[in-house]
């Protein structure tokens, strides 16, 4: 009966010995990695905390009313920079409205001044487009027709190089098409004007045009009216009278 007891005692004595065996220690390299990660996490948390404090301080110190623009305005970045004189001149003269092109000039001497006036209006309206003399000359030639265009074809063999300034071109153009009419002849036509079947408005407009062409009360315009008549009887009647005058207030009335 003693044998089973001894065997059970031996087994019970050996069991605790197996449970008390030490567990294997973790690897040293793994411990170092864990420690380093913990240190990095602590530093990141500290950095985030400092950034949050700095952001809160800046917002309380410098409140923003609107979101800042990603691209600053050059005018705001340098407000003291003076504007170039050329740009200021262009901005002051250039308008948004578009002027119609003048009608083509066919060489009629009575319309040469009106045509040149319309061209000069274009040049003054857009000086940046007509900064060169060649551009002005090209614009005028592009608006010629009939005999005026024939003159330009004979005068200029090249359409790109005119070999003259704008002032020289203008002098030749006026010499070719501006035939000055004797003001005394215009004055004679002015004295012969009659209203006829025309309205008062039409007659007044024609009268003013003819009067302006004759010099409008200049000595050349008055000279034909003061010329002695051919009849001796009329000469004696006209002699004591004053020199005829044209009233600018009432252009349709001639004072004799």
Secondary structure as UniProt FT lines:
FT   HELIX           2..19
FT   HELIX           28..61
FT   HELIX           74..77
FT   TURN            78..80
FT   HELIX           85..93
FT   HELIX           109..111
FT   HELIX           112..125
FT   TURN            126..130
FT   HELIX           133..142
FT   HELIX           146..155
FT   HELIX           166..177
FT   HELIX           183..191
FT   TURN            196..197
FT   HELIX           200..214
FT   HELIX           219..226
FT   HELIX           232..239
FT   STRAND          245..246
FT   TURN            251..252
FT   STRAND          254..255
//
